[in-house]
Amino acid sequence: MKKFLPLLLLAVMTSAVLAVAPQEAYGGPKCDYLKIAVERAGGLEKVKEGLGGTTIKIGALIPMSGALASFADERYAVELAARDLNYCFKELGLPFKVTWVVEDTQTNPQVALEKVRKLVNVDGVRLVVGPATSAAVGTLQDVINGELKVILMSHSSTSPLVRFNNRDYIAKLGYSYVFFSVSSDLFQAKALAKVVKSFGYNKVVFFYRNDDYGKGFAMAFKQAFEAEGGKAYLIPYDPNARSYLAELRTINNYKPQAIVWLAFDEIKVILRQALQLGLQRYPWFFTEAVKGPALIEDPVVARVLAAKHVLGTAPYTSGNFIKYYESVYGKAPVVFSDTLYDAVWLVTLGALRAASYNPNLVEHGIIEMSYIYKGFSGDKSMNAIYQEPLSTSYSIWTVKMVDGKPVFEDVGFWSPAEGLKLYTNLTPR
């Protein structure tokens, strides 16, 4: 018997390894969260009855074209989350299945409005993730809370302005069905202000797209930077313009020590025109929305970025999530893929806990389960005033040339608790 014991132990260990959910093996959310939600709702039969069946359909509003077309791969985060949820349901012996419908918002708030109505009225969706932009979320808030009455969770809308709208809805109506799986730019602005100020720059220009995202971040950055003793001059531009030369020419009027850029995919045109005007003589800093393929697709601009040692901020993405995503898709995820993945989990958990698609019940279910849930993008405990995570940490990134190709590389970290930590001696030029 003794000689068979090692084989028996090996079989047990192998079985245990195989039973680990794919996302759990990379430090992702636990399957047990689903079991907890069902138990708290009163059991399987009550949840099945309340949801009217075992299929949980999720709609996703993704910018697959337009000014954020470089974020089109976010749709794979929805697919990955649904795949993992379905794996967990099977392992737990729960009969539920997540299906999903993806719609292209074209990075256009009015198109997002058309698509969310289609998801709800045609596809029968009661849980929506996205859209990506704050302008789109701002356009949808009235419709979501009034006409459609469904749950919507944006994974990358970061403007404080739409948070203030949420606060006002809750104060006036007692509810809002709009959630966020990432904190507002009130946090990121502090991180970026700390980065810029750490190099001794006291006078900067903040060049931004004139929409909800840009205006909210600009307001927050100015407040944070000037609280640090600096002076920030705000220059907005029309995101629908074909040329930005007129606005770019005004930068020199302020004689700044550095420039902070906030843009979508039009950043490739903006920086080309900035080079024409000689604005590369100032150090450059960036917000998270530019951290994508559009920023580095122009080889001339990419080499300039690397030579200038530019720095930017973006919500921290776990290295485990990057490895997991790469193991499935063979490439790195675009920014906010992890918060979108977590949004799919959170709306699913909210519906299970509520044992209903009644948005008032799901709203409470999401908030309750957020205090249990630990996702790839971290702790998602929700602030009940704005319905966003209580805090978010940020990576500090730069652009480097590796084997002749531009790549993004994290060189620092900021969190509300730990402050700024830079792991590089690079100085922006």
N, C-alpha and C positions, 0 to 999 in steps of 0.2 A: 504493500500500500504506500510505503514511504516514497518509493521511486516514482510513483504517479503524482505525489503531492505537488512537486514543482510545476508539472504540466497543468494540474488543476488550477493552481494559483495563476499561472500564465493565462489560462483561458478566462478566468474571472477578471484579471486585469485588462486583458484585451477587450472583453465585453464592455468594461467600464469606460475604456478609452473611446470605443466606438459610439457609446451612448452620449458622449459629450457633444452638445450642439455645436455646429460649425462656428457660430459667432462667439459662443462662450469660450472656445479654445483660443480665441484672440482677445479675450477680456471684454467681450461685448455683453449685452443684456442677457439676463438669465431667463430660461424657459419658465421657471417657477413663478415669475411675475404674472403670467397668464393664469396659472392655477390659483394664485392668491386673489386675483380679480374675480374669478368665477366663484370662489368660495365666499368672498365678501358680498357678492351679489345675491347669494342664497342658494347656489348650486346650479348644476348643469341644466336641469330641466327648466328652471326659471329663466336662465339666460337664453336658452333656445326659444322659449315662448316669447320672451320680451323682444328679441331681435327678429322674430318671425322666420326663423330658420337658422341655418348654419353657415351661410355665405356672408362674409363681411366685405362689402365692396367699397374701395377707396378711390377717390378721384385725385389726380395729381395735375397741378397747373405748373408747367415747366417752360422756361424760355428757350425754345429750340431754334428760334430764328430771331432776327431783329438785333437790337443793341447789346443783348447778352447771349447771343447765339453760342459763344464760347462755353457757356454753362449747360449746353444741351445734354451732356452726359450725366447730368443730375438724375435723369430718368432711371439710370441704372441703380441708384441708391434706393429708389422705390421698389424696383424689382428685387433687389437683394434683401431688403427688409421683409417683403412679402414672402420670399422664399424661406427665410429663416423663421418667420412666424408660423408658416405652414409646417415646417419641420418640427417645431416645438409642439404644435397642436397634435401632430401624429405621435410624437414620443410620449406626450402626456395622456394619450388616449382620449383627447377631446375632438369632437367631430367637426370643428370649425375649419373654414378655409378662407383665406384672404385672396380676393381678386382685385385687380386695379385697372383703371382707365386713365391714360395719359393724354393731356391736351396741350397743344402749343399755344402759349400766350402771345407769341411774337414780340415779347417784351413791350407790350402795348396794353395799358390799363383798360381801354375799351374792349379790346379783344379778350382780355382776361374776364371781363364782365360777361361777355357773350358765352365764353367757354364754361364758366361756372354755372350759368343758367342751363346750359346744355347738359352738364354733368348731373345736375339735380333733377331737372324736368324730363330729360330723355333717358339718361342712363340709370336713374334711380339712386344716385349716390347720396349718402347722408353724412359722410366724413370726407373732408377735402384737405389735402396738404398742398402747400404753396399758397399764393404765387411767390416768386422770388423777390420782386421789387416792392419797396414801400409805397411807390406811387400806385401800383396795382392794388395793394392791400387797402390803402386809403380810399380808393374808388369802390372797393367791394364792401367796406364795413357796413354802410347803410343797408345794402341789399342782403347781406348775410344775416344781419340782426333783425331786419324787418320783413322783407319779401320772402326769402328762402328759408330762414331759420334752420340752418345746418351748421355743423362744427367746421371751422376752417383753422388750420395751423400753418403759419408761414415759418419756413426754416431759415430765411435769410433777409427778411424785412427787418431792418435795424433802426429805422428812424424813430427818434423820441416822439415825433409829431403823431404817429399812429398809435403810440402808447398812450399819449394824452387823450386821444379820441376814445380809446378803450376805457380809460379811467372815467371819462365823462359819460359813456354809455352805461357803465356799471352804476355810477352815482345817480343817473337819471332813471334808468329802466330796471336796475337791480340785476342786470346780466349783460354779458357780451359773449357771443359765440366765437369770437376771434381770439386765437392763441398764437404764441410765438415759441419756437424751440431754441431760440438764441436771444441773448439779452440785447438791449438797445445800445445805440452808439454813445449814450452817456458814459458807458464803461470804456468803449474803444477809444473815444475822444481823449479820455484821461491817459490811456496807454500811449497813444500817439503823441500827445502833448509832452509826456515824460520823456519819450524817445528824442523828440526834437530838442527839448530843453537840455537834455543830458550832454549835448554837444556844444552848449553855450550859445545857441541861437536865441535871440531875444525879439527879433522882428521878422515875421514871415508873412507870405501871401498864401491864402488858402483858395485854390482855384477849383470850382466845383460846378457840377451840373445842377441847373435850376429846377429841381423837382423835390418831392417830399424827402427822398433819401439825402440828397445833397444839402437841402436847407436845414434838415434836422442835424446832420453831422456838422455842418459849418457852425451852427449855433452852439452845439455842444463843444466843438474844438475851441472856438473863440473863448468860451467861458473857462474851459479847463486850462488853456494856454495862458490866458491873462491872469488866472489864479496863481500860476507859477511865476508871475512877474514879467511875462512877455507881452508882445503886441501882435495881434493877428488881423490882417486886412483881408476882407472877403471879396472875391471876384467871381460872380456867377456867370454861367454861359448857357445858351439855349442848346439843349441836347439834340434838337432836331436840325441844327444848323449844319451846313456843309463845310464852313470855314470858321475857325476860331481865332483868326489873326487879330481881329479888332480887340477882343478881350485880352489876348496874350500880350499885345503891345502895351497895355496899361500896367503890366506887372512892374516894368522898370520905374514907373512913376513913384512907387512906394519904396524903392531902394531896399528890397528885402535882403536878409541874410540867407534865406532858404525858401523853397516853394513846396507846398503840400498839394498833391494832385488827387482829386476825387472824380472818377469817371467810370463809364462802362466800356464797351469795346471800342468806342470812339477815341479811346486813349491813344491808339496807334496813329490816328490823324493828328491829334493834339500835340503829341510829342514830336512828330515829324515837323510840324509847323513851329514848335518851340525851338527846335534845332536851327531852323531857318533864321530865327530871330536872335540866335546866340544865347538863349536862356539856359543852356547847359553850363554857363559860368556860375550858376547858383546850385547849391546842394539840393537834391530832390528827395522827397518823402511821399509815401503813397498810403491810401486806405485799402481795405480788403477787396473791394469790387474790381480793382484792376489786376488782382493776382490771378491771372489766367492766360491762356494761349495768346490772346490778342496783344498783350503787353510785350511779348517777346518774339512774335512771329516775324517782325521786320528785322533782318539781320543787322542793319546799321544801328537801329535804335537799341537792339539787344546788346551790342558791343558797347555802346555808350553807357547803358545802364550798369553793366558789369564794371566798366572802368570808373564810373562815378561812385561806386559803392553805395547805391541807393538803398534805402531802408523803408519797410512798410510794416503795417500791422494786419493781422487777420485772426479771427477766432481760432484758438488752438485746436489742431486736429491730432488726435492720438496716433502715434506711430503704429500702434496695433491695428487701428482701423485701416491705415494706409496699406499695411502688409496684407490684411485680410482682403481688402478690395482688389489689390494687385494679384492675389492668389486666385481670384475668381475671374477678373477681367483682363489681366495681363497689362494693366497700365494704372497710373496713379489717379486717384479721384480728383475732381475739381473741387474748389473751395465750397463749403457748406454741404457737401455730400453726407457728412456724418450727422449734421443736425437734421437733414431731411430724412435720413434713415431713422433717427430717433423719433421724428414727428410721426412717422407711420406706426411705430410701436405705441406711442403715447395715445393717439386717437383710437387705436384698436383696444388698448387697455381701458380707456375711458368708456367705450361702448360696452365692453364686457362687464366692467364694474357697475355700470348703470343698468345692465340687462335691458337696454332700451336705446333707441335712436332719438328719444326726446332730448333736444339740445340742452334743456335746463339740467336734466339728470346727467347727461354726458359731460357737461361743463364741470359739475361737481366731481364726477368720476375721474376726469383727467387731473384735476387739482389734487385729489386724494392719492391717486396712483403715482403722481409725479414725486411725492415724498418717499416713495419706495424705489422708484425706477432709477437705475444707474446705467446710462447708455454709453455708446462710443464717444459721445461729446461731453460726457461727464454727468454730474449731478443735475437733474432737471427740476428740482423742487421749485414750484411756481410761486411767484409773487401774485397774490390774489387781487391786487389793485390793477396791475397792468396785464396779468396773465402771461408772464414771461419768466424764464429762470431767474432766480435771485441774483446770480452773478455768472460771469463768463470769464475765462482766462484767454489770453491772446499770445500768439507767437509773433516774434519780430523776424521778418524775412528780408532777404536780399536776392539779387540776381548774380549768378556766377557763370563763367564759361567753363564747361567741362568737356574735354575732347572736342573743342570747337563748337559746342552747342550750348545755348543758354538754358540754365536750370534755376529753379527756385530753391533756396536753402534757408532753413530756420537758423537764426543766429542769436536768438534771445527769447525772453518770456516776460509777460506781465500778468499779474493777478491782483485783485483788490487786497488780498491778504498779504502777499509777498512783495508787491511792488515790482520794480523793473530790474531784470537781470539780463545783461548782455554777455554773450559768450564769444565775443569777437573783439579784435582791436581795429576793425575797419572804421574809418572815419569818412562820412559822406564828403564828396568833393564837389 
